[in-house]
Amino acid sequence: MIAELVAEIGPLWHERHQAGLASRPRRRAVGAGAKHKLVFVDRLLATLVHLRHGATHDVLACWFGVDRSTITRAIGEIRPLLAMRGCIVAPDVRLRTLAEVIDHLDASGQTGIIDGTEIRVRRPAAGRKDREKFISGKNKQNAVKSMVITDADGRVVFCSPAEPASCADITQARQLGLVKLLANGPAVEVLADAGYQGLGAQTGGRVVTPPHRKFKKNAPDWYEEMHERQRKAHSSRRIRVEHGIAHLKNWRALARHHGRREHMTDIVQAVAGLLSHQQTAMLSGDQRK
C-alpha cells in the first residue's frame, strides 16, 4: 500500500512544491540552496503514523531526526493530498462525491447505509462568536460531525466534510443534497436510524428508517411483538454502518482531535480513503483465494 501511495501522491506533491517555488520572485534558481532533510517517502510515513497512532509532532521529529516545524509542514502538505483521493471501492472505481456514491450503489444493486459520527475536539476559546456551535446535543461535548455511508457489507464508500456537532443528522443530510439526489435519481435503498426519520417521505421511500410506534400508551401485546420484531430486523441490517465507523475510530486522529478544528475535514476524509483502500485490497485478496 505504501508503494501505491508513493506512486499516486508523489507526483502531485512534487508538482505542488515546484509550483510554490515558481510562484514568487527568486534570487536563485529553483533547486538551488539547501536540500530537503525529509524526503517525500518520510513525509508520507510521518503523516500516516500521525493519523493512525496519534503520535505528536515532537515525537515524530525525534524519530525522523528533523525539527518539529518540518514535521508540521510535512503533515500539512500530505494530509490534503490524501483527502483528495476519495474512497476506493474497486481497483478502477473511486468515489469522491455523494452523486458518485448514489450512482455506484444503483449500478451495483447494493443497499447504502448512512449514519452520523461525532469526533471530539477542543473547546473554542471564551468569547468566540461561534463557540456554542460545537456543542453536541447528544453527547454534551464539543465535537464535529460527519455523515458516513457504507455499503451492505460495511465498506466505507463516503465520508462527508466535518460540520459543528450542533447540526442535526437529518439537517446535515439535507445540506449535502442527499434528498435531491434520491428523489430525482435512481431507486436506491438507503437504511438509516431514527435520526433521519422524515427523509423517507421526501425521497419517495428510498430512505428506510425504523418503524414508528402507532400506540404511545397501552399497546396490545401483539403490536409490541410485531414492532419489536420489525425494529430488530431493521437494526440487524443497519448495524454494518456502525462497524464501518468503528474501523474509522481505530485511527487515533479520529478518536479525539487536539489540533485545529479547521483540519478535521481533511483528516476524516483522508482516513476514510485510506480505510477504503485497505478494505478493497483485503476483498480483492479474498476473491483471488
N, C-alpha and C positions, 0 to 999 in steps of 0.2 A: 504493500500500500504506500509506503514512503516513497519508493521509486516512482510510482504513478503520480503522486502528488508533486514530486520534484519536476517530472516531465510536464505536468499540466500547469503548475503555478509558476515555475521558474521563469519561463519566457515573459509572463505577464509582469512579474516583479522587476525583471531586468528592463522591460520596456518603460515601466513607470519611473524607474530610477534614472534612466537615461533622459527621459522627458523632463524630469525635475532638474537635472543638471543643466540641460539646454534651455530652460525656461527663464533664466536670469543672466544678466551680463557677467562675464567672467574675465579675469585677468590671465588665467591659464587655460590651456586646452582641456576639454573633457577627458578624464582619465589620468590627468596629472595629479600630483600630491599624494597624500597618504592613502594606503590601500585599506580595504575593509579587514578588520581583525575577525569579524564574524561573517563567514561565508553564507550563501543563501541556504544551504542544507542545514547548517546550525541554526539559522534564524527560524526555519520551519520546525525543527525539532524543539527548540525552546518554546515556540508558540503552542505546539501540541502538548508538551509536558505541562505548561501553564494551564491550558484548558482542561486536561484530563485529571491532573493531580492537584491543581491549585497551588503549585509552588510559587513562592513570591519572587519578585524581580531580583531582589538581593541574593536569594539562593541560586537562582539561575545564572546570575552574573558571576558568582563564585565558581559554579560548575564549568562554565564556558571560558573563564579567565578574562572577562571583559568588564567594563564599567556598567553600573546599573542603568544608566541612561541609554546605553547601547541596547540592552535587552528591552527596555520600554519602547524605544523607537522601532526595534525589530518586530515586536508583537503588534504594535500599531500599524505596521506596514503589511504584515502577513494576514492578520485576522480579517480585514475586509475582503481580501482575495479568497479566503476560504468561504466567507459568507456568500460570495457571488456564485459559487458553484451550484447551488440548488441541491435537491435531493435526487439521488441516482436510484432508479427502480429497475434498471436493466443496463447491461453494458453500453447500449446505444440509446437509452432513453433517460433524459434528465428533466426534472420538473422544477421550474423556478417561480411560476405564478399560480394563483388559485384557479385561473381558467384552464391552464395546462393540466392541473390535477383533476378537474372535473372531466375533461376530455379523456384523460388516461383511464379513469375509473369506468367511463362509458365504453371505451374501446376494449378494455379487458374484461368487462362484465363483472367487476368487483363492487363490493359494498364499501363505502367510506365510513369512517368513524371519527367524530370530532369531539374535542374536549378542550377546556382551557386549563393552563397550568400557571402557577404563580412562582416567582423567584424572588426571594427576599433580598432587599437592597438596603443601603444606608439611608437613614432618615435625613431628609433635606434640612439645611441649616435654618435656624429660627429666623422668622421674618421674611422667608421666601414667599413669593406670591402664590405659587402652586404647591405649597408644602403638603396640603391635605389630599392632593390628588393621588398620592402613592399609598394611602392607607387602604388596605383590603377590608371590605365589609365582612368577608367570611372568616379570615384568619386574624383580623385585628393587628396587622403588622404592615410595615412599609414594604411594598413589593411592586414588581412589574408583572404583566400578564401577557402570555402568547397563546394563540389558538393552534393546536396541533391536530393534524389529520393523519390517520393511518389507514391502511387497507384492512381487510378482514383478518389477515394474518398478523397484524400488529406492526407491520413495517411502516416506518415514518415516511410519508410522502410530501408533507408540507409543514412548515412552521412559520407562523406569521411574525411580522415585526412586533417588538415589545411595546406595550402600552401601560400607562399607570394602572395600578390594580383596582382603582375605584371604578373603572369601566366594567360594566356587567358583561358576562359571556355573550349574551344574545346581542347586545349593542355592538360588541367588537365584531361579531359575525356579520352583522348588517353593514358596518362600516367597511369591512373588507370586500363587500359585494357578493357575499355568498347567496343571498336571497335572489338577487337579479340573475346570477349565473344559473341557479337551479330552476327558477320559474320560467326563464326563457331558453333554457338549454336542454340537454338530454335528460332522459328519465333515469337518473342515478339515485340509488337509495343511500341515504346518509343517516347513520344512527347517532343519537345524541342523548344527553341526560336531561333531567328536568330543568336545568338552567336555560335550555333552548326551547322550552315549550312556547308555542306561538309561531315558530318558523314553519311548522307543518302546514298550517292553513295558508301561509304566504307563499309556499313553494309547491302547492298542489299535492301535498302529501309525500314529497320526496324526503323531507327531514322527519325521521321517526323518533318520537320521544316516549318516555314511559306513559302508560295509560293513566288517564285522570280518574280520580275517585268520584263516583256518582253519589255515593252515600257518605255524608260527613259524620252522621251520628246514627247509631243503632242499625248498622248494616246487617243484613241477613248473613247467615253462615255460608250459604252457597256463593254469595257475592264476595265475601272475604277470601274464600278459597280460590275463586276464579281470578280475582285481582292480584293476589299474591303469586299465582302461577304465571300470569301474564308479565308481571313485574320482573320475576326471576328469569323468565325466558328472554326478555329484553336485556336484562343486565348481563346474562351469560354471553350474549352476542357482542355487547358493547365493551366488555372488560378488556379486550385486546388493546384499546387505546391507552388504558392505564398501564399496561405492560410497556407500551412504547414510550410513554412519558417517564416511566421508571428507569428505562435504559438511558434516556436523556439525563436524568438527575444523577446517574452514576458518574457523570463528568462533574468534577468538583466545582468548576466555574459556574454551574447551574444549581448547585446545592444551596449556595448563598454567595452573593457577589459583594465584595468590599470596595470595588473600584467605582468608576464613574458610571452613573445610571445611563448616560447617553450611549455607552458602548454595548448595552445589553442586546440590542437588535443584531449587531454583528456577531456577538458571542452565541446567542441562541441559534441563529441561522447557520453559523459555522459548525456548531456541534451537531445540528440536525443533518447537515450534509455529510459530515464525517461518519455519523452513525448509519445513515442510509447506505453509504459506500461499503461499510463493514457488513451490513446485513445482506446486501446484494452479493458481495463476494462469498459469504457463507452459503447463501442459497444456490449460487452457481456451483460451488464445490459439492453440495449435496446432490444436485442434479447430475453432475458428472459421475458420481459414485453409482 
